[in-house]
Amino acid sequence: MTMTMATGLAIAETVNFDDMKAGAAPAGWSATQTGSGTAKWAVEKDDSAPSKPNVLKQSGQATFPVCVKNDTNLKDGFVEVKFKPVAGKEDQAGGVIWRAKDSNNYYIARANALEGNVVLYKTVNGKRSPLDIVGRKGGYGVKEPVASGQWHTLRVEFAGNISSLASTGSICSMWRTRRSPKLAKLASGRRLTA
């Protein structure tokens, strides 16, 4: 998993896990979950990684695994993640989190291989609710092919109360959101159930 983030000042930082110790959660990240279960986040070697040799992998069982980079604060800008869904009977998904206050309060764009869609959620006090797309009332995200075992890119751009989502390079939807009082943190969310 590789992540990129930028602020309105056009300063971008790319974060990868290539120089981090394999077998443990990355230093400087909060590896946790929303809800029950136990998320298991670890840096692991993956020969298919977009930047070799390492990725951040979630292999535990939790309602919503969340891994947040501790030292990030973005008001407006973008976050992008490359992810590969690999296993799961209930979900095979990956996502990107922004405007995170903590592990129970954040926005997440989640792409799911089993459902073939991308959905934006707002999580408040641990309860996740899908958000409506601009110009369309109701529905559940957007249909988007998300192949299992392949790398995909999710990018969310946010300014004020507008968030737009690109999946593997094409804009697939736009949402209006209420800005969180806290600034964004770069994070990843993935739910895998073996």
Helices and strands as residue ranges (DSSP letters): E 2-7, E 12-15, E 29-38, E 41-45, E 54-58, E 61-69, E 77-83, E 93-102, E 105-112, E 117-124, E 127-130, E 142-143, E 152-159, E 162-167, E 170-176, E 187-189
